[in-house]
């Protein structure tokens, strides 16, 4: 199975900050990475697919990049509604697997 | 507007079978462009994909056997829904279970629509 390792596991930030979350795959997976946002008590929300393509309706302050084994999700200017936990997920092969999550907290 | 409505018991006894159903509105379980997934989440193991069913001229099922064996996912075309069965549960199967639609673009699969989740507790 492909392991997805996210870092950091949590971070503290302020509104307006630039936030970068990283995700590393245990093997090369081209650009087969998706990103999700989850708020407490809610289902994950789909943000990015194919490493860098924003889902329709996702604000442009979110961006994804990377290929091979290393990927990043960037929030260019953190907004109050962005405090949440973010997960990467590989779709290179089955079983589909997720990273452990990065919790973005208020500083 | 596509929606997924989950149903099923929130409490299951050890060694029994966990059964959940996900009813689809606004899309078809027989869609040639979607897959129908079950995912669970627990504090100890995070998000775990359990498996999926999808139709591409015939039915396909794929399971995460390394996560959990004894899983069956079925589609019911007459009711436009799909189901999850987990056999012989134990307390480690306690989790929030989600159904999710899998979308696909150029071989990239993603989960673009999720049910609200069902907390299933395994306890006697």
Interface residues (C-beta under 8 A of the other chain):
Chain A: X1 X31 X32 X34 X36 X43 X44 X45 X46 X49 X50 X55 X87 X89 X91 X94 X95 X96 X97 X98 X99 X100 X101
Chain B: X46 X47 X48 X49 X62 X63 X64 X65 X66 X67 X98 X100 X105 X106 X108 X109 X110 X111 X112 X113 X114 X115 X116 X117
